[in-house]
Amino acid sequence: MVDKILIGRKLAQLDTYLGQLREFHRISVKTYKEDWKKQRIVERTLQILIEVFIDIANHIISDKGLRLPKISIPPLSLNFPVPIGDQTKENRRNCRGE
């Protein structure tokens, strides 16, 4: 059975980390590129968010008795522009079909 308390804690963590990321949503790309500390904070927080998502998925996969896929996906290239500020909001609206 899926541990709803565990999932609830993980979702609360996601809210916390997303709130922390929101503090950086108004910085310009130029500022982001020039400030290694901001880069580190944003990138590490994104990494933690992804790890929490993976924890949730692994818990559900395990509970349902599913197996992990046996395919290999190459790592993403980090040499792409990161949407910041209003672009991010627009991307989220587009993803939700608004």
C-alpha atoms as one frame of an Amber mdcrd trajectory, in Angstrom:
protein
   0.000   0.000   0.000   1.278   3.435  -0.899   2.380   5.215   2.266   0.279
   8.370   2.062   2.133   9.952   4.978   5.477   9.443   3.218   4.088  10.831
  -0.038   2.611  13.776   1.867   6.011  14.541   3.432   7.676  14.344   0.038
   5.066  16.684  -1.470   5.664  19.120   1.404   9.384  18.984   0.593   8.583
  19.788  -3.039   6.576  22.831  -1.933   9.474  24.007   0.234  12.059  23.646
  -2.529   9.801  25.271  -5.119   9.309  28.194  -2.744  13.060  28.524  -2.419
  13.453  28.525  -6.193  10.800  31.233  -6.554  13.150  33.614  -4.770  15.311
  33.533  -7.912  12.649  33.756 -10.615  13.130  37.470 -11.282  16.883  37.466
 -11.826  18.062  38.124 -15.337  19.935  35.569 -17.412  22.918  37.923 -17.340
  22.903  38.069 -13.525  22.448  34.310 -13.337  25.391  33.658 -15.642  27.638
  36.083 -13.773  26.880  34.849 -10.247  28.179  31.342  -9.534  26.532  31.329
  -6.107  23.083  31.872  -7.583  23.809  29.192 -10.180  24.837  26.734  -7.481
  21.757  27.429  -5.365  19.344  27.111  -8.291  20.997  24.039  -9.796  21.365
  22.210  -6.472  17.767  22.964  -5.520  16.607  21.634  -8.895  18.678  18.513
  -8.301  17.056  17.993  -4.892  13.595  18.491  -6.435  14.330  15.840  -9.053
  15.565  13.444  -6.355  12.320  13.896  -4.405  10.291  13.195  -7.563  12.363
  10.043  -8.120  11.807   8.974  -4.487   8.052   9.331  -4.928   8.101   7.409
  -8.215  10.264   4.631  -6.757   7.921   4.283  -3.785   4.894   3.929  -6.050
   6.713   1.550  -8.412   7.770  -0.615  -5.481   4.321  -0.606  -3.917   2.607
  -1.587  -7.160   5.108  -4.373  -7.779   6.164  -2.802 -11.039   9.642  -3.152
 -12.454  11.907  -0.372 -13.562  12.311  -0.090 -17.337  15.433  -1.680 -18.796
  16.177   1.132 -21.196  19.068   3.520 -21.099  18.400   7.206 -21.521  21.389
   9.440 -22.228  21.927  12.265 -19.738  20.502  15.649 -20.627  22.822  18.263
 -21.973  23.063  21.214 -19.618  24.001  23.549 -22.468  20.534  24.955 -23.026
  18.936  28.237 -21.920  17.084  28.080 -18.614  13.752  29.933 -18.643  13.612
  32.557 -15.920  10.871  34.839 -14.627   7.779  35.350 -16.734   9.037  32.869
 -19.337   8.775  30.134 -16.707   5.183  31.079 -15.892   4.321  31.069 -19.589
   5.945  27.652 -20.036   3.922  26.283 -17.120   0.695  27.645 -18.596   1.574
  26.072 -21.952   2.272  22.720 -20.301  -1.109  22.817 -18.573  -2.832  23.731
 -21.844  -3.982  27.157 -20.672
